[in-house]
């Protein structure tokens, strides 16, 4: 009978990767989630449903219309944005709930103070 030992310096992730350390960028991390899942024809685009989540308007509509604000950092899961994405029998987007990773990324961004970065 032989003994087999294997080691690795590589970190394997089962399921979702960890949320990146440091500040979450609205423009690089949050906006792409909103654009690919929400800013679609008939949904959250100019002339569609509010908030307008298209690239030039997303941050201003989310904060200006009260969907999320820096004060939500103390209770991020209570923000209207997070509630719309997770609560009830029909969370947004209608095509299917966002991945746990994307929801955690948005939650972390809210915890970090809803920065427009």
N, CA, C and O atoms as a GROMACS GRO file, in nm:
protein
  468
    1UNK      N    1   0.084  -0.117   0.000
    1UNK     CA    2   0.000   0.000   0.000
    1UNK      C    3   0.089   0.124   0.000
    1UNK      O    4   0.185   0.132   0.077
    2UNK      N    5   0.057   0.220  -0.087
    2UNK     CA    6   0.136   0.341  -0.098
    2UNK      C    7   0.067   0.460  -0.034
    2UNK      O    8  -0.053   0.457  -0.006
    3UNK      N    9   0.142   0.559  -0.012
    3UNK     CA   10   0.091   0.681   0.048
    3UNK      C   11   0.106   0.792  -0.055
    3UNK      O   12   0.213   0.811  -0.111
    4UNK      N   13   0.001   0.864  -0.078
    4UNK     CA   14   0.002   0.974  -0.174
    4UNK      C   15  -0.027   1.103  -0.100
    4UNK      O   16  -0.129   1.115  -0.032
    5UNK      N   17   0.063   1.197  -0.113
    5UNK     CA   18   0.044   1.327  -0.050
    5UNK      C   19   0.050   1.434  -0.157
    5UNK      O   20   0.139   1.433  -0.242
    6UNK      N   21  -0.044   1.523  -0.153
    6UNK     CA   22  -0.046   1.632  -0.252
    6UNK      C   23  -0.061   1.764  -0.179
    6UNK      O   24  -0.132   1.775  -0.079
    7UNK      N   25   0.005   1.863  -0.230
    7UNK     CA   26  -0.006   1.997  -0.173
    7UNK      C   27  -0.021   2.098  -0.284
    7UNK      O   28   0.008   2.069  -0.401
    8UNK      N   29  -0.064   2.213  -0.248
    8UNK     CA   30  -0.083   2.317  -0.348
    8UNK      C   31  -0.078   2.453  -0.283
    8UNK      O   32  -0.121   2.472  -0.169
    9UNK      N   33  -0.027   2.546  -0.357
    9UNK     CA   34  -0.028   2.685  -0.312
    9UNK      C   35  -0.150   2.758  -0.366
    9UNK      O   36  -0.178   2.872  -0.329
   10UNK      N   37  -0.219   2.692  -0.454
   10UNK     CA   38  -0.336   2.752  -0.517
   10UNK      C   39  -0.456   2.743  -0.423
   10UNK      O   40  -0.476   2.642  -0.356
   11UNK      N   41  -0.532   2.848  -0.419
   11UNK     CA   42  -0.652   2.850  -0.336
   11UNK      C   43  -0.770   2.811  -0.423
   11UNK      O   44  -0.798   2.878  -0.523
   12UNK      N   45  -0.840   2.707  -0.388
   12UNK     CA   46  -0.958   2.666  -0.462
   12UNK      C   47  -1.082   2.723  -0.396
   12UNK      O   48  -1.095   2.722  -0.273
   13UNK      N   49  -1.173   2.774  -0.477
   13UNK     CA   50  -1.297   2.827  -0.427
   13UNK      C   51  -1.410   2.737  -0.472
   13UNK      O   52  -1.426   2.708  -0.591
   14UNK      N   53  -1.485   2.694  -0.378
   14UNK     CA   54  -1.603   2.615  -0.408
   14UNK      C   55  -1.722   2.707  -0.396
   14UNK      O   56  -1.749   2.761  -0.289
   15UNK      N   57  -1.792   2.724  -0.504
   15UNK     CA   58  -1.904   2.817  -0.503
   15UNK      C   59  -1.857   2.953  -0.549
   15UNK      O   60  -1.798   2.966  -0.656
   16UNK      N   61  -1.882   3.054  -0.470
   16UNK     CA   62  -1.853   3.192  -0.507
   16UNK      C   63  -1.716   3.234  -0.455
   16UNK      O   64  -1.677   3.193  -0.346
   17UNK      N   65  -1.642   3.317  -0.532
   17UNK     CA   66  -1.516   3.372  -0.481
   17UNK      C   67  -1.545   3.470  -0.368
   17UNK      O   68  -1.657   3.521  -0.358
   18UNK      N   69  -1.446   3.497  -0.286
   18UNK     CA   70  -1.469   3.593  -0.177
   18UNK      C   71  -1.484   3.735  -0.231
   18UNK      O   72  -1.435   3.768  -0.340
   19UNK      N   73  -1.551   3.817  -0.155
   19UNK     CA   74  -1.565   3.959  -0.190
   19UNK      C   75  -1.426   4.021  -0.182
   19UNK      O   76  -1.353   3.997  -0.086
   20UNK      N   77  -1.388   4.102  -0.282
   20UNK     CA   78  -1.255   4.163  -0.280
   20UNK      C   79  -1.234   4.248  -0.156
   20UNK      O   80  -1.327   4.312  -0.105
   21UNK      N   81  -1.111   4.248  -0.108
   21UNK     CA   82  -1.076   4.334   0.005
   21UNK      C   83  -1.067   4.477  -0.045
   21UNK      O   84  -1.036   4.500  -0.162
   22UNK      N   85  -1.093   4.570   0.040
   22UNK     CA   86  -1.082   4.710   0.001
   22UNK      C   87  -1.214   4.764  -0.051
   22UNK      O   88  -1.316   4.695  -0.049
   23UNK      N   89  -1.212   4.887  -0.098
   23UNK     CA   90  -1.334   4.952  -0.145
   23UNK      C   91  -1.393   4.885  -0.268
   23UNK      O   92  -1.321   4.846  -0.360
   24UNK      N   93  -1.524   4.872  -0.269
   24UNK     CA   94  -1.597   4.821  -0.386
   24UNK      C   95  -1.623   4.941  -0.476
   24UNK      O   96  -1.674   5.044  -0.430
   25UNK      N   97  -1.589   4.929  -0.602
   25UNK     CA   98  -1.607   5.038  -0.697
   25UNK      C   99  -1.745   5.031  -0.760
   25UNK      O  100  -1.783   4.928  -0.817
   26UNK      N  101  -1.820   5.140  -0.750
   26UNK     CA  102  -1.950   5.145  -0.815
   26UNK      C  103  -1.934   5.127  -0.966
   26UNK      O  104  -2.005   5.047  -1.027
   27UNK      N  105  -1.842   5.202  -1.026
   27UNK     CA  106  -1.826   5.200  -1.171
   27UNK      C  107  -1.771   5.069  -1.224
   27UNK      O  108  -1.811   5.024  -1.332
   28UNK      N  109  -1.680   5.006  -1.152
   28UNK     CA  110  -1.616   4.883  -1.202
   28UNK      C  111  -1.687   4.755  -1.159
   28UNK      O  112  -1.679   4.655  -1.230
   29UNK      N  113  -1.757   4.756  -1.046
   29UNK     CA  114  -1.815   4.633  -0.994
   29UNK      C  115  -1.968   4.634  -0.985
   29UNK      O  116  -2.032   4.536  -1.022
   30UNK      N  117  -2.026   4.743  -0.938
   30UNK     CA  118  -2.172   4.747  -0.919
   30UNK      C  119  -2.244   4.781  -1.048
   30UNK      O  120  -2.340   4.714  -1.085
   31UNK      N  121  -2.200   4.884  -1.118
   31UNK     CA  122  -2.264   4.927  -1.243
   31UNK      C  123  -2.274   4.814  -1.346
   31UNK      O  124  -2.379   4.798  -1.407
   32UNK      N  125  -2.168   4.734  -1.367
   32UNK     CA  126  -2.182   4.623  -1.463
   32UNK      C  127  -2.291   4.522  -1.425
   32UNK      O  128  -2.356   4.464  -1.513
   33UNK      N  129  -2.312   4.499  -1.296
   33UNK     CA  130  -2.420   4.409  -1.252
   33UNK      C  131  -2.554   4.469  -1.290
   33UNK      O  132  -2.641   4.400  -1.344
   34UNK      N  133  -2.571   4.598  -1.262
   34UNK     CA  134  -2.697   4.666  -1.293
   34UNK      C  135  -2.721   4.673  -1.443
   34UNK      O  136  -2.833   4.650  -1.489
   35UNK      N  137  -2.617   4.705  -1.519
   35UNK     CA  138  -2.631   4.715  -1.664
   35UNK      C  139  -2.672   4.582  -1.726
   35UNK      O  140  -2.759   4.577  -1.812
   36UNK      N  141  -2.609   4.474  -1.684
   36UNK     CA  142  -2.635   4.345  -1.748
   36UNK      C  143  -2.763   4.278  -1.699
   36UNK      O  144  -2.814   4.188  -1.766
   37UNK      N  145  -2.816   4.318  -1.586
   37UNK     CA  146  -2.934   4.254  -1.531
   37UNK      C  147  -3.058   4.343  -1.525
   37UNK      O  148  -3.170   4.292  -1.522
   38UNK      N  149  -3.038   4.474  -1.522
   38UNK     CA  150  -3.151   4.563  -1.496
   38UNK      C  151  -3.176   4.668  -1.605
   38UNK      O  152  -3.291   4.701  -1.633
   39UNK      N  153  -3.070   4.719  -1.665
   39UNK     CA  154  -3.084   4.824  -1.766
   39UNK      C  155  -3.108   4.760  -1.902
   39UNK      O  156  -3.022   4.763  -1.991
   40UNK      N  157  -3.226   4.702  -1.917
   40UNK     CA  158  -3.262   4.632  -2.040
   40UNK      C  159  -3.390   4.692  -2.096
   40UNK      O  160  -3.463   4.762  -2.026
   41UNK      N  161  -3.416   4.664  -2.222
   41UNK     CA  162  -3.534   4.716  -2.289
   41UNK      C  163  -3.660   4.685  -2.208
   41UNK      O  164  -3.684   4.570  -2.169
   42UNK      N  165  -3.738   4.787  -2.183
   42UNK     CA  166  -3.863   4.771  -2.109
   42UNK      C  167  -3.845   4.775  -1.959
   42UNK      O  168  -3.943   4.768  -1.885
   43UNK      N  169  -3.723   4.786  -1.912
   43UNK     CA  170  -3.700   4.788  -1.768
   43UNK      C  171  -3.638   4.922  -1.726
   43UNK      O  172  -3.696   5.027  -1.753
   44UNK      N  173  -3.524   4.919  -1.662
   44UNK     CA  174  -3.466   5.037  -1.600
   44UNK      C  175  -3.371   5.111  -1.693
   44UNK      O  176  -3.250   5.116  -1.671
   45UNK      N  177  -3.429   5.169  -1.798
   45UNK     CA  178  -3.356   5.248  -1.898
   45UNK      C  179  -3.427   5.382  -1.911
   45UNK      O  180  -3.538   5.399  -1.860
   46UNK      N  181  -3.365   5.480  -1.980
   46UNK     CA  182  -3.434   5.608  -2.000
   46UNK      C  183  -3.572   5.586  -2.062
   46UNK      O  184  -3.585   5.518  -2.164
   47UNK      N  185  -3.672   5.644  -2.001
   47UNK     CA  186  -3.809   5.631  -2.050
   47UNK      C  187  -3.878   5.506  -1.999
   47UNK      O  188  -3.996   5.485  -2.027
   48UNK      N  189  -3.807   5.423  -1.926
   48UNK     CA  190  -3.864   5.300  -1.870
   48UNK      C  191  -3.900   5.318  -1.724
   48UNK      O  192  -3.936   5.427  -1.681
   49UNK      N  193  -3.890   5.210  -1.650
   49UNK     CA  194  -3.923   5.213  -1.508
   49UNK      C  195  -3.813   5.283  -1.428
   49UNK      O  196  -3.695   5.277  -1.464
   50UNK      N  197  -3.853   5.348  -1.320
   50UNK     CA  198  -3.753   5.409  -1.231
   50UNK      C  199  -3.704   5.302  -1.134
   50UNK      O  200  -3.778   5.211  -1.099
   51UNK      N  201  -3.581   5.312  -1.092
   51UNK     CA  202  -3.479   5.408  -1.132
   51UNK      C  203  -3.418   5.373  -1.267
   51UNK      O  204  -3.418   5.256  -1.308
   52UNK      N  205  -3.366   5.474  -1.335
   52UNK     CA  206  -3.294   5.454  -1.460
   52UNK      C  207  -3.155   5.402  -1.422
   52UNK      O  208  -3.077   5.472  -1.358
   53UNK      N  209  -3.125   5.279  -1.460
   53UNK     CA  210  -2.997   5.217  -1.423
   53UNK      C  211  -2.899   5.210  -1.540
   53UNK      O  212  -2.806   5.129  -1.540
   54UNK      N  213  -2.921   5.295  -1.640
   54UNK     CA  214  -2.826   5.303  -1.750
   54UNK      C  215  -2.700   5.373  -1.701
   54UNK      O  216  -2.702   5.444  -1.600
   55UNK      N  217  -2.591   5.353  -1.771
   55UNK     CA  218  -2.460   5.402  -1.728
   55UNK      C  219  -2.458   5.548  -1.683
   55UNK      O  220  -2.409   5.575  -1.573
   56UNK      N  221  -2.508   5.642  -1.761
   56UNK     CA  222  -2.492   5.782  -1.717
   56UNK      C  223  -2.584   5.821  -1.601
   56UNK      O  224  -2.560   5.923  -1.537
   57UNK      N  225  -2.687   5.742  -1.573
   57UNK     CA  226  -2.789   5.785  -1.476
   57UNK      C  227  -2.799   5.699  -1.350
   57UNK      O  228  -2.864   5.739  -1.254
   58UNK      N  229  -2.739   5.583  -1.349
   58UNK     CA  230  -2.763   5.486  -1.242
   58UNK      C  231  -2.736   5.541  -1.102
   58UNK      O  232  -2.823   5.535  -1.016
   59UNK      N  233  -2.618   5.593  -1.079
   59UNK     CA  234  -2.585   5.637  -0.943
   59UNK      C  235  -2.677   5.749  -0.897
   59UNK      O  236  -2.730   5.745  -0.786
   60UNK      N  237  -2.697   5.850  -0.983
   60UNK     CA  238  -2.783   5.962  -0.945
   60UNK      C  239  -2.926   5.919  -0.920
   60UNK      O  240  -2.989   5.969  -0.826
   61UNK      N  241  -2.979   5.829  -1.000
   61UNK     CA  242  -3.116   5.782  -0.977
   61UNK      C  243  -3.126   5.697  -0.850
   61UNK      O  244  -3.222   5.712  -0.774
   62UNK      N  245  -3.030   5.610  -0.828
   62UNK     CA  246  -3.034   5.526  -0.707
   62UNK      C  247  -3.031   5.610  -0.581
   62UNK      O  248  -3.107   5.587  -0.487
   63UNK      N  249  -2.942   5.709  -0.578
   63UNK     CA  250  -2.929   5.792  -0.458
   63UNK      C  251  -3.032   5.903  -0.453
   63UNK      O  252  -3.089   5.930  -0.347
   64UNK      N  253  -3.057   5.968  -0.566
   64UNK     CA  254  -3.151   6.080  -0.569
   64UNK      C  255  -3.296   6.040  -0.544
   64UNK      O  256  -3.373   6.119  -0.491
   65UNK      N  257  -3.332   5.919  -0.583
   65UNK     CA  258  -3.469   5.872  -0.564
   65UNK      C  259  -3.485   5.790  -0.435
   65UNK      O  260  -3.592   5.735  -0.409
   66UNK      N  261  -3.378   5.780  -0.357
   66UNK     CA  262  -3.387   5.717  -0.226
   66UNK      C  263  -3.378   5.564  -0.223
   66UNK      O  264  -3.413   5.502  -0.123
   67UNK      N  265  -3.332   5.504  -0.331
   67UNK     CA  266  -3.318   5.358  -0.332
   67UNK      C  267  -3.203   5.313  -0.243
   67UNK      O  268  -3.204   5.202  -0.189
   68UNK      N  269  -3.104   5.400  -0.229
   68UNK     CA  270  -2.989   5.371  -0.143
   68UNK      C  271  -2.923   5.504  -0.108
   68UNK      O  272  -2.923   5.598  -0.187
   69UNK      N  273  -2.866   5.510   0.012
   69UNK     CA  274  -2.796   5.632   0.053
   69UNK      C  275  -2.680   5.595   0.146
   69UNK      O  276  -2.677   5.485   0.200
   70UNK      N  277  -2.586   5.687   0.163
   70UNK     CA  278  -2.475   5.659   0.254
   70UNK      C  279  -2.521   5.623   0.395
   70UNK      O  280  -2.452   5.547   0.464
   71UNK      N  281  -2.634   5.676   0.439
   71UNK     CA  282  -2.683   5.644   0.574
   71UNK      C  283  -2.727   5.498   0.586
   71UNK      O  284  -2.742   5.447   0.697
   72UNK      N  285  -2.748   5.430   0.472
   72UNK     CA  286  -2.785   5.288   0.475
   72UNK      C  287  -2.670   5.199   0.520
   72UNK      O  288  -2.691   5.080   0.544
   73UNK      N  289  -2.550   5.254   0.532
   73UNK     CA  290  -2.434   5.172   0.568
   73UNK      C  291  -2.450   5.106   0.705
   73UNK      O  292  -2.387   5.005   0.733
   74UNK      N  293  -2.534   5.163   0.790
   74UNK     CA  294  -2.555   5.104   0.923
   74UNK      C  295  -2.656   4.989   0.920
   74UNK      O  296  -2.655   4.905   1.010
   75UNK      N  297  -2.741   4.985   0.820
   75UNK     CA  298  -2.839   4.877   0.804
   75UNK      C  299  -2.857   4.850   0.654
   75UNK      O  300  -2.965   4.873   0.600
   76UNK      N  301  -2.752   4.803   0.587
   76UNK     CA  302  -2.754   4.792   0.441
   76UNK      C  303  -2.864   4.702   0.386
   76UNK      O  304  -2.917   4.729   0.278
   77UNK      N  305  -2.898   4.597   0.456
   77UNK     CA  306  -3.002   4.506   0.407
   77UNK      C  307  -3.141   4.571   0.409
   77UNK      O  308  -3.235   4.517   0.351
   78UNK      N  309  -3.154   4.685   0.476
   78UNK     CA  310  -3.281   4.754   0.482
   78UNK      C  311  -3.298   4.858   0.372
   78UNK      O  312  -3.404   4.919   0.359
   79UNK      N  313  -3.194   4.879   0.292
   79UNK     CA  314  -3.205   4.977   0.183
   79UNK      C  315  -3.310   4.928   0.083
   79UNK      O  316  -3.331   4.808   0.066
   80UNK      N  317  -3.373   5.023   0.017
   80UNK     CA  318  -3.475   4.987  -0.082
   80UNK      C  319  -3.412   4.906  -0.194
   80UNK      O  320  -3.472   4.809  -0.242
   81UNK      N  321  -3.292   4.943  -0.238
   81UNK     CA  322  -3.224   4.869  -0.344
   81UNK      C  323  -3.207   4.722  -0.305
   81UNK      O  324  -3.245   4.633  -0.381
   82UNK      N  325  -3.150   4.697  -0.189
   82UNK     CA  326  -3.126   4.559  -0.147
   82UNK      C  327  -3.257   4.484  -0.127
   82UNK      O  328  -3.266   4.366  -0.161
   83UNK      N  329  -3.357   4.550  -0.074
   83UNK     CA  330  -3.488   4.487  -0.056
   83UNK      C  331  -3.549   4.447  -0.190
   83UNK      O  332  -3.605   4.338  -0.202
   84UNK      N  333  -3.538   4.534  -0.289
   84UNK     CA  334  -3.593   4.502  -0.422
   84UNK      C  335  -3.522   4.382  -0.483
   84UNK      O  336  -3.583   4.304  -0.557
   85UNK      N  337  -3.393   4.366  -0.453
   85UNK     CA  338  -3.315   4.256  -0.511
   85UNK      C  339  -3.334   4.124  -0.437
   85UNK      O  340  -3.302   4.018  -0.492
   86UNK      N  341  -3.384   4.127  -0.315
   86UNK     CA  342  -3.387   4.005  -0.234
   86UNK      C  343  -3.522   3.968  -0.175
   86UNK      O  344  -3.549   3.850  -0.152
   87UNK      N  345  -3.607   4.065  -0.149
   87UNK     CA  346  -3.727   4.039  -0.069
   87UNK      C  347  -3.846   3.994  -0.153
   87UNK      O  348  -3.853   4.017  -0.273
   88UNK      N  349  -3.935   3.929  -0.086
   88UNK     CA  350  -4.060   3.891  -0.148
   88UNK      C  351  -4.051   3.771  -0.239
   88UNK      O  352  -3.945   3.711  -0.256
   89UNK      N  353  -4.164   3.738  -0.297
   89UNK     CA  354  -4.170   3.621  -0.384
   89UNK      C  355  -4.119   3.651  -0.524
   89UNK      O  356  -4.094   3.560  -0.602
   90UNK      N  357  -4.104   3.780  -0.556
   90UNK     CA  358  -4.057   3.818  -0.689
   90UNK      C  359  -3.944   3.921  -0.679
   90UNK      O  360  -3.964   4.039  -0.709
   91UNK      N  361  -3.824   3.877  -0.638
   91UNK     CA  362  -3.713   3.973  -0.633
   91UNK      C  363  -3.671   4.015  -0.773
   91UNK      O  364  -3.692   3.942  -0.870
   92UNK      N  365  -3.613   4.132  -0.782
   92UNK     CA  366  -3.561   4.181  -0.909
   92UNK      C  367  -3.426   4.116  -0.933
   92UNK      O  368  -3.357   4.081  -0.838
   93UNK      N  369  -3.387   4.099  -1.054
   93UNK     CA  370  -3.462   4.121  -1.178
   93UNK      C  371  -3.560   4.007  -1.205
   93UNK      O  372  -3.543   3.897  -1.152
   94UNK      N  373  -3.662   4.032  -1.285
   94UNK     CA  374  -3.762   3.929  -1.314
   94UNK      C  375  -3.705   3.806  -1.382
   94UNK      O  376  -3.762   3.697  -1.374
   95UNK      N  377  -3.591   3.821  -1.451
   95UNK     CA  378  -3.531   3.707  -1.521
   95UNK      C  379  -3.467   3.607  -1.426
   95UNK      O  380  -3.432   3.496  -1.467
   96UNK      N  381  -3.453   3.644  -1.300
   96UNK     CA  382  -3.396   3.555  -1.201
   96UNK      C  383  -3.311   3.630  -1.101
   96UNK      O  384  -3.246   3.730  -1.134
   97UNK      N  385  -3.312   3.583  -0.980
   97UNK     CA  386  -3.239   3.646  -0.871
   97UNK      C  387  -3.089   3.654  -0.903
   97UNK      O  388  -3.033   3.563  -0.964
   98UNK      N  389  -3.027   3.762  -0.860
   98UNK     CA  390  -2.883   3.777  -0.878
   98UNK      C  391  -2.810   3.669  -0.799
   98UNK      O  392  -2.864   3.615  -0.703
   99UNK      N  393  -2.689   3.639  -0.840
   99UNK     CA  394  -2.609   3.540  -0.769
   99UNK      C  395  -2.578   3.588  -0.628
   99UNK      O  396  -2.581   3.708  -0.600
  100UNK      N  397  -2.548   3.496  -0.541
  100UNK     CA  398  -2.511   3.531  -0.403
  100UNK      C  399  -2.389   3.623  -0.403
  100UNK      O  400  -2.381   3.716  -0.322
  101UNK      N  401  -2.296   3.597  -0.492
  101UNK     CA  402  -2.176   3.682  -0.502
  101UNK      C  403  -2.214   3.825  -0.536
  101UNK      O  404  -2.168   3.918  -0.470
  102UNK      N  405  -2.297   3.845  -0.638
  102UNK     CA  406  -2.337   3.981  -0.678
  102UNK      C  407  -2.417   4.050  -0.569
  102UNK      O  408  -2.400   4.170  -0.546
  103UNK      N  409  -2.504   3.976  -0.501
  103UNK     CA  410  -2.581   4.036  -0.391
  103UNK      C  411  -2.487   4.077  -0.277
  103UNK      O  412  -2.504   4.183  -0.218
  104UNK      N  413  -2.388   3.993  -0.247
  104UNK     CA  414  -2.291   4.028  -0.142
  104UNK      C  415  -2.205   4.147  -0.182
  104UNK      O  416  -2.169   4.229  -0.098
  105UNK      N  417  -2.172   4.156  -0.310
  105UNK     CA  418  -2.094   4.270  -0.359
  105UNK      C  419  -2.174   4.399  -0.340
  105UNK      O  420  -2.120   4.499  -0.293
  106UNK      N  421  -2.301   4.397  -0.377
  106UNK     CA  422  -2.387   4.514  -0.360
  106UNK      C  423  -2.404   4.548  -0.211
  106UNK      O  424  -2.396   4.664  -0.173
  107UNK      N  425  -2.426   4.447  -0.129
  107UNK     CA  426  -2.440   4.469   0.015
  107UNK      C  427  -2.312   4.530   0.073
  107UNK      O  428  -2.320   4.621   0.156
  108UNK      N  429  -2.198   4.481   0.032
  108UNK     CA  430  -2.071   4.535   0.081
  108UNK      C  431  -2.053   4.680   0.035
  108UNK      O  432  -2.007   4.764   0.113
  109UNK      N  433  -2.089   4.709  -0.090
  109UNK     CA  434  -2.081   4.847  -0.139
  109UNK      C  435  -2.168   4.939  -0.054
  109UNK      O  436  -2.128   5.051  -0.023
  110UNK      N  437  -2.286   4.894  -0.018
  110UNK     CA  438  -2.375   4.975   0.066
  110UNK      C  439  -2.312   4.993   0.204
  110UNK      O  440  -2.312   5.104   0.258
  111UNK      N  441  -2.258   4.886   0.263
  111UNK     CA  442  -2.191   4.894   0.393
  111UNK      C  443  -2.076   4.994   0.391
  111UNK      O  444  -2.048   5.060   0.491
  112UNK      N  445  -2.010   5.004   0.275
  112UNK     CA  446  -1.895   5.093   0.264
  112UNK      C  447  -1.935   5.239   0.238
  112UNK      O  448  -1.848   5.324   0.220
  113UNK      N  449  -2.064   5.267   0.236
  113UNK     CA  450  -2.109   5.407   0.229
  113UNK      C  451  -2.156   5.455   0.094
  113UNK      O  452  -2.164   5.576   0.072
  114UNK      N  453  -2.188   5.364   0.002
  114UNK     CA  454  -2.250   5.400  -0.126
  114UNK      C  455  -2.164   5.501  -0.203
  114UNK      O  456  -2.214   5.604  -0.249
  115UNK      N  457  -2.039   5.470  -0.216
  115UNK     CA  458  -1.947   5.560  -0.286
  115UNK      C  459  -1.969   5.561  -0.436
  115UNK      O  460  -1.995   5.457  -0.497
  116UNK      N  461  -1.959   5.679  -0.496
  116UNK     CA  462  -1.965   5.693  -0.643
  116UNK      C  463  -1.822   5.692  -0.694
  116UNK      O  464  -1.765   5.796  -0.729
  117UNK      N  465  -1.766   5.572  -0.698
  117UNK     CA  466  -1.624   5.559  -0.735
  117UNK      C  467  -1.605   5.464  -0.851
  117UNK      O  468  -1.491   5.442  -0.894
   0.00000   0.00000   0.00000
